[in-house]
Amino acid sequence: HFWVAMSMVFFVVATIFMLLKLS
């Protein structure tokens, strides 16, 4: 499940980036 892990990591990174951008 390589692509599932990649998509999960991408989702987490995007969420953290959005939180840092909003703060």
C-alpha positions in Angstrom: 0.0 0.0 0.0 2.7 2.4 -1.1 0.3 5.0 -2.6 -2.0 4.9 0.4 0.9 5.8 2.7 2.1 8.5 0.3 -1.4 10.1 0.1 -1.7 10.0 3.9 1.7 11.7 4.3 0.8 14.3 1.7 -2.5 15.0 3.5 -0.8 15.4 6.8 1.9 17.7 5.4 -0.8 19.8 3.6 -2.8 20.1 6.8 0.3 21.2 8.8 1.2 23.7 6.1 -2.3 25.2 6.1 -2.3 25.5 9.8 1.1 27.2 9.8 0.0 29.5 7.0 -3.2 30.5 8.9 -1.5 31.1 12.2 
